[in-house]
Amino acid sequence: MSALRVFLVGDEGRPRVSRALKRLGHLLEGRADVVGVDPFGADDLGEIEADLIIVLGGDGAILAASRRLGPRETPVLGVNFGKLGFLAALRARELERAADEIVGERKYRVSRRMTLEATLYRASGEIEGPVRGLNDAVVERWDARTIAVEFVVDGEVATTYRGDGVIVATPTGSTAHSLAAGGPIVEPGVEALVVSPICAHSVANRPLVLSPDQVVTLRVKGGSLRPGLAVDGQVLFDLAAGDEIQVRRSAHPFHLAMPADRTFFEVLRTRLQWGGQPRYEGA
């Protein structure tokens, strides 16, 4: 069996990553064919011929890598040098495991993750995008005033949200901004669009789970002086009244590599501090 072709990606914004990249490169000697190293997380990953991409950084570095991959389906393994590390399957102290077990023995599985794409249709007639997102597309207020967003599904007006904004998330993004806004946790194998209003003025406005084949349009009605669009919290657009954002499932999924023994529910228990049932008096 030929050696696994591995490409290493760093996150310059994270301390210790530069040293860890060099260390991992040494650990992989004789175990893999390291085809390249991108210490700054800036390369076009869609041009890289590799069997596995290893990203050292936080979840943001993995989100950025998913965009830079484009349609290429190379699995991405994350090593967490950030805070929560929900997408990064390994911790910073597990570099030896990454080299020996994950790469050397190929003991990893690949989780196929739905992605979305957001296209901005400006009231002026300009079109921007589509921008691919692994987590979410969010129309939100960037100043102190509330925003009104008309919510349209497959061309039918469903409602108008007034509040701080609206999140359209993938199952992967259901544990990110959407969860903080009260949205449900969706198992990654399920394909769906999760729509969660942010601080809606009406208590009747609740999170909604849609089919992955439905198309969501968010139309900016006014209110906030600085409405904005954020895709994965990294690609930002200023908006104006009359602008429309169309969100749909992308044709290109993302492939997240994880240790064979690490499950979604193990990640929930450790990352979200799921502790089970409380201790009862006298138990």
N, C-alpha and C positions, 0 to 999 in steps of 0.2 A: 504494500500500500504506500502510495506516495505521501510525502509530508504535506500537512495542511498548509495552505498559503494564507498567511495572516498579515493584515494591515493594521498598524497601531495609530490611534488618534488621541491627542492630548487636548486639554482645556487650559489655555494659558491663564485663565482667571482663577484657577485653583492652586493653592500652595501645595507643594510636594509632588505635583504631577510630573514635572520635568525629571526629577530623580527617579520617580517610579517608572517612567517610560524607559529610561536607560536600564533599570534593574530588570524590568520585564523582558526587554530585548535580550539581555544576557541569559535569563532563565529559559528563554525559548530556543537558545542555540542547541542544535541537535534534535530538537523536538518538532520544529516547524520551519517553514520557509517564510521568513519575514520579508514581504515584498515591498514594504515601505513604511515610513513613519511621518506622520503629520503632527508636529508638536503643538500647533496653534489652532487646530480644528478649522482649517480654511480650505482644504483641498476639495475638488469636485469628486466626490466618492463614486459618482456614476461612471467614471472612467477607470476605476480601480479593478484589476483582475485579481480577486481574492476569494477564498472560501469562507473566511470569517474576518470581521472587522471588530477590533477590541477598542472601546472608547473608555479612556480614563478621565473621569470628571463627575459632574453631577447629572441629574436628570435632564437639565437644560442642554448639556452637550449631546445627549442621546437624541433629544428632540431636533436639534440642529442637524445632526448626522442623518436623521430620517429624511429631512428635506433635501440634503445634499446628495442622497442616494438616487433621487429621482425614481425612475421605473425599475432600477436594478434591485434584485431580490436577495442580495448578500445578507446573511444573518449578522446582527450586531450584538455583541456581548458588552455589557457595561460593568465597569469597576467603579464603585462609588467613592468619590472624594468630595462629595457635597454634603447635604444635610440629611434629608429624608431618604433619598435613594430608592424611590419606588420602582423605577424602571431598571436601575442598575442591579444586576443579579448578584454581584459579588461585592464584598466589602474591601476597603483598601488593604487590609491585612491579609487578603486571600490571593496575593499575586502568585505564590507558589502553587496554589490549587489551580489557578487559571492556566499556568504553564504545564503542570504535571497531568492533572485530571481532565480539565476541559479541553485543552489543545492536544496534549500528548496522547491521552487515551480516548479522546473524542466523546467524553461522557457529558454531552449536553443535548438538550432538546430545543426545538425551534417553535416558538409561539407566533402564529400568524395573526397580525393585528390589523384591523380595519383602519384606514385613514380617511380623512375628508379633504375636500378642496373648497376654498372660498373664492368667489369671484365678485369683484366690486364693480357695480354699474353706477356711475356717477350721474347726477341729475343733468350735468353738462353734456352728457353723451359719451364721455370717456369710459373705457373699460380697463380695469387693472386686475391682473391675475390670469388664471387661477393660482392661488397659493395653497400648497399642500400642508396639512396639519395632522399630527399624530394624536394630539390631545383635544384641541378645541378651537373654535372661532367665536370671539366674544365682541359684541357691540355694547359699548359701555360709555358712561359719562367720564370725561377727563377734567371736569371742574365741579363746582359745588352744587349745580342745579341738576334736577332729575331729567331723565330723557324719556321720550315716548317712542316706542318701537312697534310698528305694525308687524304682526307675525302671520305669515302666509305659508300654507302647506299645499304643495301641488297646485298652486294658482288660486286656492281658496283662502280668503281671509279668515283666520281662526279667532284672533283677538288682537287687542293693542295693549302691550305692557307699558306701564308707567312706573318708573323706579330708577334703579342704578344701571340697568342693562339686561342683556339676555345672553346666555351661554348656549352654544350648540356643541355638544361633546361627543366623542367616540366612546366606546366602552373603556378603552385605555384612559381617556380623559375623564371618565366618570369618577375616578378617585383623586382628581386634582381640583381645579377651581369649581367645577360643578358640584363636587361633594361638599365643599365649603359653603355653597349656596343652597344646600339642602337637597341636592339631587341624589338619586339612588346609585348604589354601587352595582355595576353591570359586569358580569363575568366576561373576560376578554374574548372567549370563544363565541359569544353572542354578537351578532352584527346588528347594530341599531344606532339611531341618532337620539341623544338625550338632550332635551331642551329644558333649561332651568332659568327662570327669571331671577334677577338679583335684586333683593329687597323690594319686591313688587308692592305697590300701594294697596292692591286688593288681595285679601287673604284667599280669594278664590283662584288666584293664579298659582298653580302648582306645577312642579316638574312634570314633563311629558316624555314618554318613550315612543319613538316613531320607528317605522320600518326603515331599513337601510336604503331602500330604493326610493323613498320619498325625498322630495326636494323642498328645502326650507328657504324662504325669502324673508329677510329682515329689512324693513323699510323705515328709515329714520324720519320721524314725523316732526321733531322739534323739541324744544324744552331746553336741553343743555346747550350752552354756548360752545362747548368743545366735545362733541361726540367723537368716538374713535372706534376703530376695529383693530383687534389684536388676534393674530393667529399663533397659537402655542405660546403666547406672551412674548414673542420674539420679532414677528413681522408686524409692523404698526402702520396704520393709515389714519390720517385725519379725515373726518366725515363732515357732511353738511346735510341739512334738511333736504329730503328728496332722494338721497343716495340709497341704493338698494344693494344688499349683500346676499348672494345666492350661495347656499351651502348644500353640498351633496356628497355622497360617498365617492371617494377616489377609486379609479380603476386599479391603482397600484397599492397593495397592502405593504405593511412593514413587517419584517421578520426579526423578532427579538429572541436572542439566544439566552438560555438559562441553564444552570446545572440540572442534570437529570433528576435530582432529588428535591428540587425546589419548586413548590407549587404556588398557585395563586393565593390559596388560603393561608399558607405559611407566611407569605409576604404580608397579607392582611394582619395576621397575628403579631408579627414582629414590627412592621412599619407603622401600623395604626393602633398598636397597643391593645388589640383585642384580648381581653383577659378572662373571658368565660364568665360563669355566673359568680355573683358576689358571695362572700362568706356570710353565713347566717349565724345569729346568736344561738349558742348551744350545739352547733353542728360539729 
